[in-house]
């Protein structure tokens, strides 16, 4: 495996380039469709994929350039590091099983799409397995990690009420109604919780099998 520093640098660079390219594509598409710049930027920040990739990229970048900062200290907490793994894996799973067949990206958008939903999740999974401290997680953390999708849902529902636009088809209140959307959100929250429990179990298993691989 590459050194800790090198892996962080590679992952940070890929994350920054991917997010920058996606923002460029979002603005370009909006321009072609006659949408305002502000609307394009707001839409860019409405996707859970973008939120989570920003968090992962911010984690790697801050760990490199400001390792002694309070933000780096926050990201350095094992509960946060493992929570990020749960979030980015959900991004990958939901996309590949529910959303990937709904469109057919080409060119640069295809490359960005692969990076957002496959490359970054895989990089962070590898990082979590080989570079982070093991044996620190509690099963109760799976409930704590639900705060993130709840916060996202509050934002999306509020935004949807304001502009009648929703980033994902399974949370489109206009088309599905609140009852069905809340049902879908409960199913998604259950997925977060179940995956969280599984990741905690894996953390404990890896600690027992290869405790010498953990890092602080």
Steps between C-alpha positions, in 0.01 A plus 500: 500500500616861441611698802235664716591847369512392135162326523343811653655719229376278216150476649481874570610584146249263341223638720578864422530440126178298494294756691641786295419320176146422617440863596626607157269251329203609712557866413554419131177298484310776677637757256390288204152466652467869580524444877664764718844452654358518853238236420769274357716532811204440732408189300861379515491513880165319521637150440601263779775378267653847495459555874676174579778536244568848638530356851737225387713744298500751785614228738796400284594861419482635854696201629776599256514879521370570852564184705505693830180699440174454690332382180767235453450399862128460436561287192758303696237361737443130425121540516521769230745306283281190503185704453651636180550143383133420558393814311722452196411130472129589504568749219662223295236235580196721436646631176599164354178321598239776461627788289766389254243367252305826495752684280791441264785749557756555226851643475622699798171446682553124479848531653370727776209266561737204549721702734213630717327166540780243473854636520461723806295240693759232420790725601341583833413135566864402439615787720265396781610137486876553481576834664251570779489377856292188562288382790360838606142482373183437699173369359325808637695709248267369229227719653730804519584465131129539413527872579662559161218362279243667727672837458513445126129407486401815691696713254361324192138512616530868590667574166237296317217695661665823390576415136308176432814316392654186645841351416399132506189327363434299818467820708296697246207616711329665204477170314476247784340689785629534856379160620698307238803725533509456879472126447796514263695712746434249778628221276811703419554578869471130575770437240726752675435332835552144376818594316619685810450189713684291239794744487530498881508120491770514230699748708501258791583204278795678337625604843504138613657369180761767426522751784853592395363661182306770688627857513407790721 
